[in-house]
Amino acid sequence: MTPHPDQKLWQALRKTRSQQRSIGWISAFLLAVALAGLIDGLLAHMRRGSDLLELLPGDALVLSGPLPLKNPVTNDLQARFLPEDAPLHFRLDEFFAGYWFGNGMWRGTVTAEPLAEQGSYALRVWFRGTASSSAQTFKVRVWADASARRAGSASFIHRLTGWNPFVLAAGCGIIALLCGGCVYMLGRRSARLAAALGCGEVFRLRLEDGVCRLWCLLHGLKAPAAGQTCTVLDARGNALGEATVDVQRKGVLELLMRDPEAVLPGNLVRLRPPSFPGAEKAPGANV
């Protein structure tokens, strides 16, 4: 037997709401992971400091700093590793205008030798003819391999998963936003299906002197007159009781209902017959 159109609409509404709820939970979980990754990354950055350079044997890392001189030449920049026999090399790449306010900057590359042993070193960079206070000092940490670097990471997420916490946060955040867009579109579809069934959605309840006040979204439907009674339905279309229309404000209908024990946010209020041919003669919405 072919299901009645009313039943088809209820089935579509239940399926849409279920999908919306599931994707909403996924989005919330991904947002939580993104927030955890961001916090973990920031805490790790604070613990390790901004002046720490981490390298593997054979790796190279670009670093930069401010210029204390107006028109420097290549020989003005001096660099020294501590200890001096460190398996590291420094190369000045260029002088350039900074991205902020156009201040002068230098850019260089630190390279670890292919056979460099694991250890901690220091790099001091200064310019000839300037005060010693203008010198910059960097801490350099050479790890034996990727596993050692992961085990010694200041980030809990990096130690646990091997992922950069900021990359994990960005990826999860983007997917969560896409899921949020799906939740919004499913919500729009749910509202259209509810309107086709002639129903508004209950989104708030409050007890007032033994009577429950319901707030119901009209979804573009015409509000019944004050004093008129409307049937309150559960998510399957089963009647839960009758509510009396009190007032309508800006697309929200307020109703009063006695004995509302079974009513929950997300339940529906029948405002008019469903909008399909023969709906006026359709049987009850129970499925």
URLINBEL-V889444 format. One line per field, one symbol per residue. psi: psi as a letter, one per 30 degrees, with the letter a starting at -180 (. if undefined). A space follows every 10 residues. Layout:
psi=???
This chain:
psi=kkkkeeeeee eeeeeeeeee eeeeeeeeee eeeeeeeeee eeeeeeeflf gkkkllkflk kkllllkfle illeffkkkk kklfgkhlkk kkelklklfj gglkllklkk kkkegklklk lkkkklkkgl kfffkkkkkk jkkeaeeeee fgkfkeeeee ffkkeeeeee eeeeeeeeee eeeeeeeeee eeeeeefgkl kkfkkkkjhf kkkkkkkfhf lkkllkfkkk kklaffgkkf akkkkdlkjh gkkklkklig efklkfllkj flllilkgef glllfk.
